[in-house]
Amino acid sequence: MTQALEAQAYTELLQLYAEYTAAIDAGDWDRWPEFFTEDCIYKLQPRENHERGLPLATLHFHSKGMLQDRVYGIRETLFHDPYYQRHVVSLPRVLSVDGGRWFLEANYAVFRTKLGELSTVFNVGRYLDEVVRVEGALKFASRSCIYDSEMIPNAIIYPI
Amino acid sequence: MNDAPITLPSSPAWPGDGVHRVPYWVYTDPDTYRRELERFYYAGHWCYIGLEAEIPNPGDFRRSAVGERSVIMVRAQDGSVRVLENVCAHRGAQFCRERQGNRKEFVCPYHQWAYDLEGKLRGIPYRRGIRQDGQLNGGMPANFQMDGRGLTSLKVAVRGGVVFASFDHSLESFEDYLGPTILSYFDRVFDGRKLKVLGYNRQRIPGNWKLMQENIKDPYHPGLLHSWFVTFGLWRADSKTSLKMDAHKRHAAMIGVRSVGKPAGDVVSGVTSYKADMSLHDPRQLDIVPEEWWKGPTAAMLTLFPSLIIQQQVNSLSMRHIQPRGPGVFDFVWTHFAFEDDNDEMIQRRLLQANLFGPSGYVSADDGEVIEFSQMGFQEKPDQQCLLEMGGHGSEEATNIASETLIRGMYQYWRRVMGV
């Protein structure tokens, strides 16, 4: 791949990251599953489990269908204090590229603001991603949110 | 002058003789909370520490907590499980800061006092002083005894691979503590099969620790708060339910059988959380396979007072450890587990069903949230009382979900121990 093409692909990746962040910070839940492939993995996992090879995740979805079910849960079934979330995501670091599959890592910090309250640091960690091209568009084949935060402040309802 | 009336919290007094009214100060008063730690966590009760599977080899240790106190669960050289308080006998330093690991001995970093895996004091640097100009100067007094100067060692009970401990060495046996009914449900899960830890979840819930015990002693809420439960029959008004207690009414077992099929009539009338049209895009999240050891019940939720909830909800298994952090906040640490002889398919099933539970779970993220809502109300109006009259005023065992009998039973015990 020429340098120009690599730069173009990286710009596209940045666009994927920016759009993902914008969608979840806006609470645009219908868009969220659309960033993923049909048989995607979405995982929200404590760093402790990840580093020790323990498989349990706080959320572990194995398909776009499960993400759509989560959206239904967020909208219809999970009772919780409403909150805004705001992500600050670092530039992704390319770990490797293999036959059109990008393996990437990016740090994130999520701030939460409850109605009438101060903004607080909600969850801090890194994304471990696998991105592929499906019909021209970049999608997450896998997105693992490995969080450093030792305590979840009560509950995490929305996707990270 | 502003002469608007000011309501001051009245001095804590229990309203009446019963347990169908619980005053809000029970959840907010700092003195009450201190007394609870002393009477429930630091004396008279077995507290959950961890699973033997977390420390398979001699020298393996894992930090845990009893109430607000840090303790270490460690496998000694002889293979036995010890529980030691994480406080150096010298200057009180909480010497162990790692979460888990393997050690031949514990050494406090401050002055390097060294303890063996049983907590005995084995070494003190400069104990006999420092040699200067051919003279030994300083050091511990000549009559200083190493014996009896070790780490505080807790009384330990291990049953079915689960470790409990107490600062109170005069405590009754763990088996007597649970009593035959609750013990039988404990043994139903921990029947000698080796356990396999799947991982942990940690959440900090801004509510009083008792509210979590109450939440799991309350079969009235799941079919209302948790839409998934009612829609998929996991806990519904037509579920066969039994509510059991030990003789002291401190522990409880809430046993249910899943209702398969669409509910009708009373079961969903007035239940606005019922979603008649709800279905899953991916049904693997509820791929439930009955297991032989269940012996019927699809759910058995045990509340072991004061510190533990044992969850068996369909194929998901977890220990939920309550660690109080003040009157209005507690940490809730989940250890999900499987059995060593489970095949990969069953492990995957347990892991997928874990999406139902934990700090983001479809049917338990909202438990933490509503506990927070209750605590907010308590703090605003300390003179008010909770009304706990579902199923009457008494605390007998019951066989339906429209009952708060287990919570009333817990408060009967609570009042006796607290002397209020």
Interface residues (C-beta under 8 A of the other chain):
Chain A: L44 Q45 P46 E48 N49 R52 L54 P55 L56 A57 T58 L59 H60 F61 H62 S63 K64 G65 M66 Q68 D69 Y72 G73 E76 T77 L78 F79 H80 D81 E150 M151 I152 P153 N154 A155 I156 I157
Chain B: R99 V197 L198 G199 Y200 N201 R202 Q203 R204 I205 P206 L225 H226 S227 W228 S273 K275 M278 L280 H281 D282 R284 Q285 D331 H336 I347 L351 L352 A354 N355 G358 P359 S360 Y362 A365 D366 G368 E369 V370 E372 F373
